[in-house]
Amino acid sequence: MADKEKNELKNEKNTKVKKEKKPKENKIGKKTRELSSELKKVTWPSFKDVVKKTGVVLAVVAIFAVVIFGIDMLLGFLRNLLA
């Protein structure tokens, strides 16, 4: 009788261990699924919006380039006066 009980306890422990183990997921597959679900949530701007915003960026860059060029010319002129 004791042997039967021991075998039953071993079987219970083995089934518990088997239930607790999770199958290993493929990391690349998991990341691909996550990426795909996130990309579905993205709202892409229209071409018209992209062109407008690109124009604003280029205009701001041009304005700063002119301002920096002016400051550079002014400081160069002042240096030449002191030299």
PDB file of N, CA, C and O in Angstrom:
ATOM      1  N   MET A   1       0.819  -1.192   0.000  1.00  0.00           N
ATOM      2  CA  MET A   1       0.000   0.000   0.000  1.00  0.00           C
ATOM      3  C   MET A   1       0.860   1.252   0.000  1.00  0.00           C
ATOM      4  O   MET A   1       0.523   2.238  -0.655  1.00  0.00           O
ATOM      5  N   ALA A   2       1.928   1.221   0.703  1.00  0.00           N
ATOM      6  CA  ALA A   2       2.798   2.385   0.792  1.00  0.00           C
ATOM      7  C   ALA A   2       3.445   2.691  -0.556  1.00  0.00           C
ATOM      8  O   ALA A   2       3.636   3.851  -0.922  1.00  0.00           O
ATOM      9  N   ASP A   3       3.783   1.616  -1.294  1.00  0.00           N
ATOM     10  CA  ASP A   3       4.384   1.813  -2.612  1.00  0.00           C
ATOM     11  C   ASP A   3       3.406   2.483  -3.567  1.00  0.00           C
ATOM     12  O   ASP A   3       3.794   3.321  -4.381  1.00  0.00           O
ATOM     13  N   LYS A   4       2.135   2.105  -3.460  1.00  0.00           N
ATOM     14  CA  LYS A   4       1.119   2.718  -4.319  1.00  0.00           C
ATOM     15  C   LYS A   4       0.994   4.210  -4.020  1.00  0.00           C
ATOM     16  O   LYS A   4       0.909   5.027  -4.937  1.00  0.00           O
ATOM     17  N   GLU A   5       0.982   4.554  -2.762  1.00  0.00           N
ATOM     18  CA  GLU A   5       0.853   5.956  -2.363  1.00  0.00           C
ATOM     19  C   GLU A   5       2.058   6.772  -2.824  1.00  0.00           C
ATOM     20  O   GLU A   5       1.917   7.911  -3.270  1.00  0.00           O
ATOM     21  N   LYS A   6       3.233   6.181  -2.711  1.00  0.00           N
ATOM     22  CA  LYS A   6       4.440   6.861  -3.167  1.00  0.00           C
ATOM     23  C   LYS A   6       4.394   7.106  -4.675  1.00  0.00           C
ATOM     24  O   LYS A   6       4.752   8.184  -5.150  1.00  0.00           O
ATOM     25  N   ASN A   7       3.952   6.099  -5.416  1.00  0.00           N
ATOM     26  CA  ASN A   7       3.842   6.245  -6.867  1.00  0.00           C
ATOM     27  C   ASN A   7       2.825   7.326  -7.239  1.00  0.00           C
ATOM     28  O   ASN A   7       3.042   8.108  -8.165  1.00  0.00           O
ATOM     29  N   GLU A   8       1.716   7.354  -6.503  1.00  0.00           N
ATOM     30  CA  GLU A   8       0.697   8.363  -6.766  1.00  0.00           C
ATOM     31  C   GLU A   8       1.244   9.764  -6.489  1.00  0.00           C
ATOM     32  O   GLU A   8       0.992  10.691  -7.259  1.00  0.00           O
ATOM     33  N   LEU A   9       1.987   9.921  -5.401  1.00  0.00           N
ATOM     34  CA  LEU A   9       2.577  11.218  -5.078  1.00  0.00           C
ATOM     35  C   LEU A   9       3.581  11.647  -6.149  1.00  0.00           C
ATOM     36  O   LEU A   9       3.629  12.814  -6.536  1.00  0.00           O
ATOM     37  N   LYS A  10       4.384  10.685  -6.623  1.00  0.00           N
ATOM     38  CA  LYS A  10       5.344  10.992  -7.687  1.00  0.00           C
ATOM     39  C   LYS A  10       4.618  11.422  -8.952  1.00  0.00           C
ATOM     40  O   LYS A  10       5.033  12.370  -9.620  1.00  0.00           O
ATOM     41  N   ASN A  11       3.537  10.727  -9.281  1.00  0.00           N
ATOM     42  CA  ASN A  11       2.765  11.070 -10.473  1.00  0.00           C
ATOM     43  C   ASN A  11       2.155  12.466 -10.354  1.00  0.00           C
ATOM     44  O   ASN A  11       2.135  13.230 -11.319  1.00  0.00           O
ATOM     45  N   GLU A  12       1.660  12.786  -9.158  1.00  0.00           N
ATOM     46  CA  GLU A  12       1.084  14.116  -8.938  1.00  0.00           C
ATOM     47  C   GLU A  12       2.155  15.200  -9.102  1.00  0.00           C
ATOM     48  O   GLU A  12       1.910  16.235  -9.721  1.00  0.00           O
ATOM     49  N   LYS A  13       3.339  14.950  -8.545  1.00  0.00           N
ATOM     50  CA  LYS A  13       4.427  15.920  -8.664  1.00  0.00           C
ATOM     51  C   LYS A  13       4.838  16.090 -10.122  1.00  0.00           C
ATOM     52  O   LYS A  13       5.070  17.213 -10.570  1.00  0.00           O
ATOM     53  N   ASN A  14       4.931  14.996 -10.864  1.00  0.00           N
ATOM     54  CA  ASN A  14       5.317  15.061 -12.268  1.00  0.00           C
ATOM     55  C   ASN A  14       4.291  15.833 -13.092  1.00  0.00           C
ATOM     56  O   ASN A  14       4.668  16.615 -13.965  1.00  0.00           O
ATOM     57  N   THR A  15       3.007  15.627 -12.831  1.00  0.00           N
ATOM     58  CA  THR A  15       1.989  16.350 -13.594  1.00  0.00           C
ATOM     59  C   THR A  15       2.007  17.829 -13.246  1.00  0.00           C
ATOM     60  O   THR A  15       1.766  18.670 -14.112  1.00  0.00           O
ATOM     61  N   LYS A  16       2.290  18.160 -11.990  1.00  0.00           N
ATOM     62  CA  LYS A  16       2.372  19.561 -11.599  1.00  0.00           C
ATOM     63  C   LYS A  16       3.539  20.246 -12.301  1.00  0.00           C
ATOM     64  O   LYS A  16       3.402  21.371 -12.781  1.00  0.00           O
ATOM     65  N   VAL A  17       4.660  19.586 -12.359  1.00  0.00           N
ATOM     66  CA  VAL A  17       5.833  20.155 -13.016  1.00  0.00           C
ATOM     67  C   VAL A  17       5.551  20.359 -14.496  1.00  0.00           C
ATOM     68  O   VAL A  17       5.926  21.384 -15.066  1.00  0.00           O
ATOM     69  N   LYS A  18       4.903  19.405 -15.112  1.00  0.00           N
ATOM     70  CA  LYS A  18       4.601  19.516 -16.531  1.00  0.00           C
ATOM     71  C   LYS A  18       3.628  20.649 -16.800  1.00  0.00           C
ATOM     72  O   LYS A  18       3.743  21.329 -17.820  1.00  0.00           O
ATOM     73  N   LYS A  19       2.672  20.866 -15.906  1.00  0.00           N
ATOM     74  CA  LYS A  19       1.696  21.939 -16.099  1.00  0.00           C
ATOM     75  C   LYS A  19       2.339  23.313 -15.927  1.00  0.00           C
ATOM     76  O   LYS A  19       1.947  24.266 -16.600  1.00  0.00           O
ATOM     77  N   GLU A  20       3.311  23.423 -15.042  1.00  0.00           N
ATOM     78  CA  GLU A  20       3.933  24.708 -14.759  1.00  0.00           C
ATOM     79  C   GLU A  20       4.862  25.171 -15.881  1.00  0.00           C
ATOM     80  O   GLU A  20       5.053  26.373 -16.065  1.00  0.00           O
ATOM     81  N   LYS A  21       5.435  24.244 -16.623  1.00  0.00           N
ATOM     82  CA  LYS A  21       6.352  24.616 -17.690  1.00  0.00           C
ATOM     83  C   LYS A  21       5.579  25.204 -18.853  1.00  0.00           C
ATOM     84  O   LYS A  21       4.573  24.645 -19.289  1.00  0.00           O
ATOM     85  N   LYS A  22       6.047  26.319 -19.346  1.00  0.00           N
ATOM     86  CA  LYS A  22       5.431  26.956 -20.511  1.00  0.00           C
ATOM     87  C   LYS A  22       6.313  26.692 -21.717  1.00  0.00           C
ATOM     88  O   LYS A  22       7.538  26.661 -21.599  1.00  0.00           O
ATOM     89  N   PRO A  23       5.709  26.505 -22.859  1.00  0.00           N
ATOM     90  CA  PRO A  23       6.540  26.312 -24.052  1.00  0.00           C
ATOM     91  C   PRO A  23       7.283  27.597 -24.394  1.00  0.00           C
ATOM     92  O   PRO A  23       6.749  28.698 -24.259  1.00  0.00           O
ATOM     93  N   LYS A  24       8.511  27.436 -24.833  1.00  0.00           N
ATOM     94  CA  LYS A  24       9.308  28.608 -25.197  1.00  0.00           C
ATOM     95  C   LYS A  24       8.779  29.189 -26.497  1.00  0.00           C
ATOM     96  O   LYS A  24       8.582  28.474 -27.480  1.00  0.00           O
ATOM     97  N   GLU A  25       8.550  30.516 -26.487  1.00  0.00           N
ATOM     98  CA  GLU A  25       8.085  31.176 -27.697  1.00  0.00           C
ATOM     99  C   GLU A  25       9.279  31.664 -28.491  1.00  0.00           C
ATOM    100  O   GLU A  25      10.321  32.004 -27.931  1.00  0.00           O
ATOM    101  N   ASN A  26       9.116  31.692 -29.769  1.00  0.00           N
ATOM    102  CA  ASN A  26      10.148  32.219 -30.638  1.00  0.00           C
ATOM    103  C   ASN A  26      10.205  33.734 -30.442  1.00  0.00           C
ATOM    104  O   ASN A  26       9.208  34.422 -30.663  1.00  0.00           O
ATOM    105  N   LYS A  27      11.361  34.261 -30.030  1.00  0.00           N
ATOM    106  CA  LYS A  27      11.479  35.683 -29.736  1.00  0.00           C
ATOM    107  C   LYS A  27      11.262  36.547 -30.977  1.00  0.00           C
ATOM    108  O   LYS A  27      10.654  37.615 -30.896  1.00  0.00           O
ATOM    109  N   ILE A  28      11.751  36.093 -32.104  1.00  0.00           N
ATOM    110  CA  ILE A  28      11.587  36.865 -33.335  1.00  0.00           C
ATOM    111  C   ILE A  28      10.120  36.902 -33.734  1.00  0.00           C
ATOM    112  O   ILE A  28       9.622  37.947 -34.154  1.00  0.00           O
ATOM    113  N   GLY A  29       9.429  35.794 -33.611  1.00  0.00           N
ATOM    114  CA  GLY A  29       8.013  35.747 -33.933  1.00  0.00           C
ATOM    115  C   GLY A  29       7.195  36.641 -33.025  1.00  0.00           C
ATOM    116  O   GLY A  29       6.267  37.316 -33.472  1.00  0.00           O
ATOM    117  N   LYS A  30       7.545  36.642 -31.744  1.00  0.00           N
ATOM    118  CA  LYS A  30       6.829  37.477 -30.778  1.00  0.00           C
ATOM    119  C   LYS A  30       7.041  38.956 -31.097  1.00  0.00           C
ATOM    120  O   LYS A  30       6.090  39.738 -31.090  1.00  0.00           O
ATOM    121  N   LYS A  31       8.280  39.335 -31.375  1.00  0.00           N
ATOM    122  CA  LYS A  31       8.573  40.735 -31.699  1.00  0.00           C
ATOM    123  C   LYS A  31       7.884  41.156 -32.989  1.00  0.00           C
ATOM    124  O   LYS A  31       7.420  42.290 -33.106  1.00  0.00           O
ATOM    125  N   THR A  32       7.816  40.240 -33.963  1.00  0.00           N
ATOM    126  CA  THR A  32       7.157  40.550 -35.227  1.00  0.00           C
ATOM    127  C   THR A  32       5.672  40.791 -35.006  1.00  0.00           C
ATOM    128  O   THR A  32       5.104  41.720 -35.579  1.00  0.00           O
ATOM    129  N   ARG A  33       5.042  39.969 -34.187  1.00  0.00           N
ATOM    130  CA  ARG A  33       3.615  40.162 -33.894  1.00  0.00           C
ATOM    131  C   ARG A  33       3.388  41.486 -33.172  1.00  0.00           C
ATOM    132  O   ARG A  33       2.438  42.204 -33.485  1.00  0.00           O
ATOM    133  N   GLU A  34       4.255  41.820 -32.202  1.00  0.00           N
ATOM    134  CA  GLU A  34       4.122  43.080 -31.479  1.00  0.00           C
ATOM    135  C   GLU A  34       4.294  44.267 -32.418  1.00  0.00           C
ATOM    136  O   GLU A  34       3.546  45.241 -32.342  1.00  0.00           O
ATOM    137  N   LEU A  35       5.284  44.182 -33.304  1.00  0.00           N
ATOM    138  CA  LEU A  35       5.534  45.253 -34.260  1.00  0.00           C
ATOM    139  C   LEU A  35       4.342  45.443 -35.179  1.00  0.00           C
ATOM    140  O   LEU A  35       3.927  46.572 -35.440  1.00  0.00           O
ATOM    141  N   SER A  36       3.798  44.359 -35.662  1.00  0.00           N
ATOM    142  CA  SER A  36       2.669  44.448 -36.580  1.00  0.00           C
ATOM    143  C   SER A  36       1.447  45.050 -35.885  1.00  0.00           C
ATOM    144  O   SER A  36       0.723  45.839 -36.493  1.00  0.00           O
ATOM    145  N   SER A  37       1.208  44.692 -34.631  1.00  0.00           N
ATOM    146  CA  SER A  37       0.065  45.258 -33.917  1.00  0.00           C
ATOM    147  C   SER A  37       0.272  46.741 -33.641  1.00  0.00           C
ATOM    148  O   SER A  37      -0.687  47.511 -33.679  1.00  0.00           O
ATOM    149  N   GLU A  38       1.501  47.155 -33.366  1.00  0.00           N
ATOM    150  CA  GLU A  38       1.760  48.580 -33.144  1.00  0.00           C
ATOM    151  C   GLU A  38       1.621  49.386 -34.435  1.00  0.00           C
ATOM    152  O   GLU A  38       1.118  50.509 -34.414  1.00  0.00           O
ATOM    153  N   LEU A  39       2.060  48.821 -35.549  1.00  0.00           N
ATOM    154  CA  LEU A  39       1.951  49.537 -36.824  1.00  0.00           C
ATOM    155  C   LEU A  39       0.502  49.713 -37.258  1.00  0.00           C
ATOM    156  O   LEU A  39       0.190  50.647 -37.998  1.00  0.00           O
ATOM    157  N   LYS A  40      -0.385  48.831 -36.810  1.00  0.00           N
ATOM    158  CA  LYS A  40      -1.803  48.994 -37.122  1.00  0.00           C
ATOM    159  C   LYS A  40      -2.402  50.194 -36.394  1.00  0.00           C
ATOM    160  O   LYS A  40      -3.396  50.764 -36.843  1.00  0.00           O
ATOM    161  N   LYS A  41      -1.795  50.576 -35.270  1.00  0.00           N
ATOM    162  CA  LYS A  41      -2.297  51.694 -34.478  1.00  0.00           C
ATOM    163  C   LYS A  41      -1.823  53.047 -34.999  1.00  0.00           C
ATOM    164  O   LYS A  41      -2.371  54.079 -34.610  1.00  0.00           O
ATOM    165  N   VAL A  42      -0.821  53.063 -35.868  1.00  0.00           N
ATOM    166  CA  VAL A  42      -0.229  54.305 -36.355  1.00  0.00           C
ATOM    167  C   VAL A  42      -1.182  55.005 -37.307  1.00  0.00           C
ATOM    168  O   VAL A  42      -1.782  54.378 -38.179  1.00  0.00           O
ATOM    169  N   THR A  43      -1.311  56.313 -37.129  1.00  0.00           N
ATOM    170  CA  THR A  43      -2.072  57.108 -38.089  1.00  0.00           C
ATOM    171  C   THR A  43      -1.063  57.885 -38.926  1.00  0.00           C
ATOM    172  O   THR A  43      -0.359  58.753 -38.410  1.00  0.00           O
ATOM    173  N   TRP A  44      -0.994  57.575 -40.201  1.00  0.00           N
ATOM    174  CA  TRP A  44      -0.018  58.180 -41.083  1.00  0.00           C
ATOM    175  C   TRP A  44      -0.548  59.498 -41.620  1.00  0.00           C
ATOM    176  O   TRP A  44      -1.727  59.580 -41.966  1.00  0.00           O
ATOM    177  N   PRO A  45       0.289  60.547 -41.701  1.00  0.00           N
ATOM    178  CA  PRO A  45      -0.173  61.828 -42.239  1.00  0.00           C
ATOM    179  C   PRO A  45      -0.373  61.741 -43.750  1.00  0.00           C
ATOM    180  O   PRO A  45       0.210  60.897 -44.430  1.00  0.00           O
ATOM    181  N   SER A  46      -1.213  62.637 -44.247  1.00  0.00           N
ATOM    182  CA  SER A  46      -1.433  62.659 -45.687  1.00  0.00           C
ATOM    183  C   SER A  46      -0.231  63.308 -46.374  1.00  0.00           C
ATOM    184  O   SER A  46       0.591  63.959 -45.729  1.00  0.00           O
ATOM    185  N   PHE A  47      -0.142  63.120 -47.682  1.00  0.00           N
ATOM    186  CA  PHE A  47       0.975  63.685 -48.437  1.00  0.00           C
ATOM    187  C   PHE A  47       0.962  65.209 -48.347  1.00  0.00           C
ATOM    188  O   PHE A  47       2.017  65.839 -48.271  1.00  0.00           O
ATOM    189  N   LYS A  48      -0.224  65.792 -48.355  1.00  0.00           N
ATOM    190  CA  LYS A  48      -0.361  67.249 -48.265  1.00  0.00           C
ATOM    191  C   LYS A  48       0.220  67.766 -46.939  1.00  0.00           C
ATOM    192  O   LYS A  48       0.926  68.773 -46.924  1.00  0.00           O
ATOM    193  N   ASP A  49      -0.075  67.081 -45.835  1.00  0.00           N
ATOM    194  CA  ASP A  49       0.464  67.479 -44.528  1.00  0.00           C
ATOM    195  C   ASP A  49       1.990  67.364 -44.503  1.00  0.00           C
ATOM    196  O   ASP A  49       2.673  68.234 -43.962  1.00  0.00           O
ATOM    197  N   VAL A  50       2.513  66.302 -45.083  1.00  0.00           N
ATOM    198  CA  VAL A  50       3.965  66.098 -45.097  1.00  0.00           C
ATOM    199  C   VAL A  50       4.648  67.220 -45.872  1.00  0.00           C
ATOM    200  O   VAL A  50       5.675  67.740 -45.437  1.00  0.00           O
ATOM    201  N   VAL A  51       4.083  67.592 -47.013  1.00  0.00           N
ATOM    202  CA  VAL A  51       4.671  68.660 -47.832  1.00  0.00           C
ATOM    203  C   VAL A  51       4.640  69.983 -47.083  1.00  0.00           C
ATOM    204  O   VAL A  51       5.621  70.726 -47.111  1.00  0.00           O
ATOM    205  N   LYS A  52       3.526  70.296 -46.411  1.00  0.00           N
ATOM    206  CA  LYS A  52       3.416  71.547 -45.650  1.00  0.00           C
ATOM    207  C   LYS A  52       4.449  71.600 -44.524  1.00  0.00           C
ATOM    208  O   LYS A  52       5.140  72.604 -44.347  1.00  0.00           O
ATOM    209  N   LYS A  53       4.541  70.526 -43.781  1.00  0.00           N
ATOM    210  CA  LYS A  53       5.464  70.506 -42.645  1.00  0.00           C
ATOM    211  C   LYS A  53       6.915  70.524 -43.100  1.00  0.00           C
ATOM    212  O   LYS A  53       7.764  71.113 -42.431  1.00  0.00           O
ATOM    213  N   THR A  54       7.208  69.897 -44.213  1.00  0.00           N
ATOM    214  CA  THR A  54       8.559  69.943 -44.763  1.00  0.00           C
ATOM    215  C   THR A  54       8.906  71.360 -45.191  1.00  0.00           C
ATOM    216  O   THR A  54      10.033  71.811 -44.985  1.00  0.00           O
ATOM    217  N   GLY A  55       7.957  72.060 -45.779  1.00  0.00           N
ATOM    218  CA  GLY A  55       8.168  73.458 -46.169  1.00  0.00           C
ATOM    219  C   GLY A  55       8.446  74.338 -44.964  1.00  0.00           C
ATOM    220  O   GLY A  55       9.311  75.212 -45.020  1.00  0.00           O
ATOM    221  N   VAL A  56       7.724  74.119 -43.880  1.00  0.00           N
ATOM    222  CA  VAL A  56       7.943  74.897 -42.651  1.00  0.00           C
ATOM    223  C   VAL A  56       9.346  74.640 -42.120  1.00  0.00           C
ATOM    224  O   VAL A  56      10.043  75.578 -41.734  1.00  0.00           O
ATOM    225  N   VAL A  57       9.759  73.403 -42.097  1.00  0.00           N
ATOM    226  CA  VAL A  57      11.104  73.060 -41.605  1.00  0.00           C
ATOM    227  C   VAL A  57      12.172  73.725 -42.465  1.00  0.00           C
ATOM    228  O   VAL A  57      13.121  74.301 -41.934  1.00  0.00           O
ATOM    229  N   LEU A  58      12.032  73.652 -43.779  1.00  0.00           N
ATOM    230  CA  LEU A  58      13.016  74.265 -44.671  1.00  0.00           C
ATOM    231  C   LEU A  58      13.063  75.782 -44.498  1.00  0.00           C
ATOM    232  O   LEU A  58      14.140  76.376 -44.542  1.00  0.00           O
ATOM    233  N   ALA A  59      11.911  76.406 -44.304  1.00  0.00           N
ATOM    234  CA  ALA A  59      11.864  77.854 -44.103  1.00  0.00           C
ATOM    235  C   ALA A  59      12.573  78.249 -42.805  1.00  0.00           C
ATOM    236  O   ALA A  59      13.332  79.218 -42.781  1.00  0.00           O
ATOM    237  N   VAL A  60      12.329  77.508 -41.740  1.00  0.00           N
ATOM    238  CA  VAL A  60      12.970  77.817 -40.452  1.00  0.00           C
ATOM    239  C   VAL A  60      14.476  77.623 -40.558  1.00  0.00           C
ATOM    240  O   VAL A  60      15.236  78.430 -40.024  1.00  0.00           O
ATOM    241  N   VAL A  61      14.917  76.584 -41.226  1.00  0.00           N
ATOM    242  CA  VAL A  61      16.352  76.346 -41.402  1.00  0.00           C
ATOM    243  C   VAL A  61      16.975  77.481 -42.204  1.00  0.00           C
ATOM    244  O   VAL A  61      18.067  77.942 -41.870  1.00  0.00           O
ATOM    245  N   ALA A  62      16.304  77.938 -43.253  1.00  0.00           N
ATOM    246  CA  ALA A  62      16.830  79.036 -44.076  1.00  0.00           C
ATOM    247  C   ALA A  62      16.929  80.324 -43.258  1.00  0.00           C
ATOM    248  O   ALA A  62      17.915  81.053 -43.366  1.00  0.00           O
ATOM    249  N   ILE A  63      15.911  80.606 -42.440  1.00  0.00           N
ATOM    250  CA  ILE A  63      15.939  81.820 -41.611  1.00  0.00           C
ATOM    251  C   ILE A  63      17.106  81.764 -40.629  1.00  0.00           C
ATOM    252  O   ILE A  63      17.832  82.746 -40.475  1.00  0.00           O
ATOM    253  N   PHE A  64      17.288  80.636 -39.972  1.00  0.00           N
ATOM    254  CA  PHE A  64      18.404  80.516 -39.034  1.00  0.00           C
ATOM    255  C   PHE A  64      19.749  80.603 -39.751  1.00  0.00           C
ATOM    256  O   PHE A  64      20.704  81.155 -39.204  1.00  0.00           O
ATOM    257  N   ALA A  65      19.835  80.076 -40.948  1.00  0.00           N
ATOM    258  CA  ALA A  65      21.092  80.160 -41.703  1.00  0.00           C
ATOM    259  C   ALA A  65      21.425  81.622 -42.000  1.00  0.00           C
ATOM    260  O   ALA A  65      22.582  82.026 -41.882  1.00  0.00           O
ATOM    261  N   VAL A  66      20.429  82.413 -42.381  1.00  0.00           N
ATOM    262  CA  VAL A  66      20.653  83.837 -42.671  1.00  0.00           C
ATOM    263  C   VAL A  66      21.073  84.576 -41.402  1.00  0.00           C
ATOM    264  O   VAL A  66      21.984  85.403 -41.433  1.00  0.00           O
ATOM    265  N   VAL A  67      20.406  84.277 -40.286  1.00  0.00           N
ATOM    266  CA  VAL A  67      20.743  84.954 -39.016  1.00  0.00           C
ATOM    267  C   VAL A  67      22.166  84.600 -38.596  1.00  0.00           C
ATOM    268  O   VAL A  67      22.927  85.489 -38.216  1.00  0.00           O
ATOM    269  N   ILE A  68      22.537  83.344 -38.653  1.00  0.00           N
ATOM    270  CA  ILE A  68      23.885  82.936 -38.257  1.00  0.00           C
ATOM    271  C   ILE A  68      24.931  83.532 -39.199  1.00  0.00           C
ATOM    272  O   ILE A  68      25.999  83.954 -38.756  1.00  0.00           O
ATOM    273  N   PHE A  69      24.624  83.566 -40.497  1.00  0.00           N
ATOM    274  CA  PHE A  69      25.546  84.177 -41.454  1.00  0.00           C
ATOM    275  C   PHE A  69      25.741  85.661 -41.128  1.00  0.00           C
ATOM    276  O   PHE A  69      26.861  86.166 -41.189  1.00  0.00           O
ATOM    277  N   GLY A  70      24.656  86.357 -40.783  1.00  0.00           N
ATOM    278  CA  GLY A  70      24.748  87.781 -40.413  1.00  0.00           C
ATOM    279  C   GLY A  70      25.600  87.990 -39.168  1.00  0.00           C
ATOM    280  O   GLY A  70      26.436  88.893 -39.132  1.00  0.00           O
ATOM    281  N   ILE A  71      25.398  87.174 -38.165  1.00  0.00           N
ATOM    282  CA  ILE A  71      26.190  87.286 -36.933  1.00  0.00           C
ATOM    283  C   ILE A  71      27.663  87.020 -37.231  1.00  0.00           C
ATOM    284  O   ILE A  71      28.540  87.718 -36.723  1.00  0.00           O
ATOM    285  N   ASP A  72      27.929  86.014 -38.053  1.00  0.00           N
ATOM    286  CA  ASP A  72      29.304  85.673 -38.423  1.00  0.00           C
ATOM    287  C   ASP A  72      29.970  86.838 -39.151  1.00  0.00           C
ATOM    288  O   ASP A  72      31.119  87.175 -38.865  1.00  0.00           O
ATOM    289  N   MET A  73      29.256  87.449 -40.086  1.00  0.00           N
ATOM    290  CA  MET A  73      29.811  88.586 -40.835  1.00  0.00           C
ATOM    291  C   MET A  73      30.081  89.772 -39.902  1.00  0.00           C
ATOM    292  O   MET A  73      31.110  90.438 -40.020  1.00  0.00           O
ATOM    293  N   LEU A  74      29.152  90.032 -38.976  1.00  0.00           N
ATOM    294  CA  LEU A  74      29.316  91.132 -38.027  1.00  0.00           C
ATOM    295  C   LEU A  74      30.525  90.898 -37.122  1.00  0.00           C
ATOM    296  O   LEU A  74      31.325  91.810 -36.911  1.00  0.00           O
ATOM    297  N   LEU A  75      30.664  89.682 -36.587  1.00  0.00           N
ATOM    298  CA  LEU A  75      31.802  89.389 -35.719  1.00  0.00           C
ATOM    299  C   LEU A  75      33.121  89.422 -36.495  1.00  0.00           C
ATOM    300  O   LEU A  75      34.142  89.842 -35.949  1.00  0.00           O
ATOM    301  N   GLY A  76      33.115  88.992 -37.747  1.00  0.00           N
ATOM    302  CA  GLY A  76      34.313  89.079 -38.594  1.00  0.00           C
ATOM    303  C   GLY A  76      34.699  90.522 -38.846  1.00  0.00           C
ATOM    304  O   GLY A  76      35.881  90.866 -38.813  1.00  0.00           O
ATOM    305  N   PHE A  77      33.703  91.377 -39.100  1.00  0.00           N
ATOM    306  CA  PHE A  77      33.965  92.802 -39.319  1.00  0.00           C
ATOM    307  C   PHE A  77      34.555  93.433 -38.061  1.00  0.00           C
ATOM    308  O   PHE A  77      35.512  94.203 -38.142  1.00  0.00           O
ATOM    309  N   LEU A  78      33.980  93.104 -36.881  1.00  0.00           N
ATOM    310  CA  LEU A  78      34.490  93.661 -35.626  1.00  0.00           C
ATOM    311  C   LEU A  78      35.919  93.173 -35.351  1.00  0.00           C
ATOM    312  O   LEU A  78      36.735  93.940 -34.840  1.00  0.00           O
ATOM    313  N   ARG A  79      36.233  91.935 -35.674  1.00  0.00           N
ATOM    314  CA  ARG A  79      37.570  91.422 -35.482  1.00  0.00           C
ATOM    315  C   ARG A  79      38.579  92.159 -36.363  1.00  0.00           C
ATOM    316  O   ARG A  79      39.686  92.473 -35.924  1.00  0.00           O
ATOM    317  N   ASN A  80      38.189  92.429 -37.597  1.00  0.00           N
ATOM    318  CA  ASN A  80      39.072  93.164 -38.502  1.00  0.00           C
ATOM    319  C   ASN A  80      39.321  94.592 -38.026  1.00  0.00           C
ATOM    320  O   ASN A  80      40.401  95.138 -38.250  1.00  0.00           O
ATOM    321  N   LEU A  81      38.333  95.205 -37.370  1.00  0.00           N
ATOM    322  CA  LEU A  81      38.522  96.562 -36.838  1.00  0.00           C
ATOM    323  C   LEU A  81      39.536  96.550 -35.682  1.00  0.00           C
ATOM    324  O   LEU A  81      40.323  97.486 -35.533  1.00  0.00           O
ATOM    325  N   LEU A  82      39.512  95.500 -34.879  1.00  0.00           N
ATOM    326  CA  LEU A  82      40.416  95.420 -33.738  1.00  0.00           C
ATOM    327  C   LEU A  82      41.832  94.993 -34.135  1.00  0.00           C
ATOM    328  O   LEU A  82      42.782  95.275 -33.405  1.00  0.00           O
ATOM    329  N   ALA A  83      41.981  94.344 -35.235  1.00  0.00           N
ATOM    330  CA  ALA A  83      43.283  93.827 -35.637  1.00  0.00           C
ATOM    331  C   ALA A  83      44.123  94.831 -36.334  1.00  0.00           C
ATOM    332  O   ALA A  83      45.249  94.527 -36.729  1.00  0.00           O
TER     333      ALA A  83
END
